[in-house]
């Protein structure tokens, strides 16, 4: 595929239906489709309401959204503001076309432009293709920390 046909841009509210489709696709891939409980109105409000808590890039080919990178600001008492990359998702049929790399490169550019102290994210230990993708960026994998969460 000719990468010049891939457009990476800031997400707009009108992109939310396609973004939710990609989120559902990722959840199914990660064997956790039942865990997606966010409602569409809440998703839209959280990104495009009066006080957005997330931002996103989209990858578009011929007017169709085929990938996203969704992020927010995390604050570290030791490091200051850091970009937290919640997800990079590329639709299965569009993987291996450089779209993930284009999204990641733009995330890195944004983090540098905003003078964040770094970028953080998680990757499932069984998702070897994602681990291999991130390893190309010479990232640090940290087995020392245990992930915690509390559902309310």
C-alpha positions in Angstrom: 0.0 0.0 0.0 1.1 3.5 -0.8 1.5 5.3 2.6 0.7 8.6 1.0 -2.9 7.4 1.0 -2.9 7.2 4.9 -3.9 10.3 6.7 -3.0 10.7 10.4 -5.1 13.5 11.9 -6.7 14.7 15.2 -9.9 12.9 15.9 -13.2 14.8 15.6 -16.5 14.0 17.3 -17.9 12.6 14.0 -15.2 9.9 14.2 -16.6 8.4 17.4 -18.8 5.7 15.8 -15.8 4.3 13.9 -13.5 4.7 16.9 -16.0 2.6 19.1 -16.0 0.0 16.3 -12.2 -0.3 16.6 -12.4 -0.4 20.4 -14.9 -3.3 20.1 -12.5 -5.0 17.6 -9.6 -4.7 20.0 -11.7 -6.0 22.9 -12.7 -9.1 20.9 -9.0 -9.7 19.9 -8.0 -9.4 23.6 -10.8 -11.9 24.5 -12.6 -9.3 26.6 -15.5 -8.0 24.5 -17.7 -8.4 27.5 -15.6 -5.9 29.4 -16.4 -2.9 27.2 -19.0 -1.2 29.3 -18.6 2.5 28.3 -21.7 3.9 26.7 -21.4 5.7 23.5 -22.7 9.0 24.9 -20.2 8.8 27.8 -17.4 8.1 25.3 -18.3 11.1 23.2 -18.7 13.4 26.2 -15.3 12.3 27.6 -13.5 13.2 24.5 -15.5 16.1 23.1 -17.5 17.5 25.9 -16.8 20.7 27.9 -14.0 19.1 29.9 -12.3 16.4 27.7 -10.2 13.8 29.5 -8.9 12.0 26.4 -7.6 13.0 23.0 -7.1 10.8 19.9 -5.5 10.6 16.5 -7.1 8.7 13.7 -5.6 7.0 10.7 -7.8 7.4 7.7 -7.6 5.7 4.3 -10.0 6.9 1.5 -12.3 8.5 4.1 -12.5 5.4 6.3 -11.0 5.3 9.8 -8.7 2.2 10.1 -6.7 3.1 13.2 -6.7 5.2 16.3 -4.3 6.2 19.1 -6.1 7.4 22.2 -4.2 9.1 25.0 -4.5 11.3 28.0 -2.3 13.1 30.5 -1.0 11.2 33.5 0.8 13.0 36.3 3.8 11.4 38.1 4.9 12.9 41.4 8.4 11.9 40.4 8.4 12.8 36.7 5.6 15.4 36.1 3.3 15.3 33.2 3.5 12.2 31.0 1.4 11.1 28.0 -0.5 7.9 28.8 -1.2 6.0 25.6 -4.4 4.1 26.3 -4.5 2.3 23.0 -3.2 2.1 19.5 -5.6 0.1 17.5 -5.3 -0.7 13.8 -8.1 -2.7 12.2 -7.0 -6.2 11.5 -7.2 -5.9 7.7 -5.0 -2.8 7.8 -2.2 -4.1 10.0 1.3 -4.4 8.5 0.9 -1.3 6.4 2.9 1.0 8.7 -0.2 2.6 10.2 0.7 1.7 13.8 4.2 3.2 13.3 2.7 6.4 11.8 0.4 6.7 14.9 3.2 6.0 17.3 5.5 8.5 15.6 2.8 11.2 15.9 2.2 10.4 19.6 5.9 10.8 20.2 5.9 14.1 18.3 3.0 15.4 20.4 4.6 14.3 23.7 7.8 16.1 22.7 5.9 19.2 21.6 4.0 19.4 24.8 7.3 18.8 26.8 5.9 15.8 28.6 8.6 13.9 30.5 7.7 10.6 28.8 5.1 8.2 27.4 3.6 5.3 29.3 1.3 2.4 28.3 0.6 -1.2 28.9 0.8 -4.3 26.7 -0.5 -7.7 27.4 2.2 -10.2 28.1 0.8 -12.7 25.5 0.5 -10.1 22.7 3.9 -10.8 21.1 3.2 -8.9 18.0 2.5 -5.7 20.1 5.6 -6.4 22.2 7.7 -6.7 19.1 6.2 -3.5 17.7 7.0 -1.5 20.8 10.5 -3.0 21.1 11.4 -1.4 17.8 11.1 1.9 19.7 13.8 0.8 22.2 11.3 1.1 25.1 11.8 -0.2 28.6 9.5 -3.1 29.6 8.9 -3.0 33.4 8.1 -6.3 35.0 8.5 -4.8 38.5 5.1 -3.2 38.8 1.8 -5.0 39.3 -1.2 -3.5 37.7 -4.1 -2.7 40.0 -7.7 -1.6 39.4 -10.9 -1.2 41.2 -14.2 -1.3 39.4 -16.9 1.0 40.9 
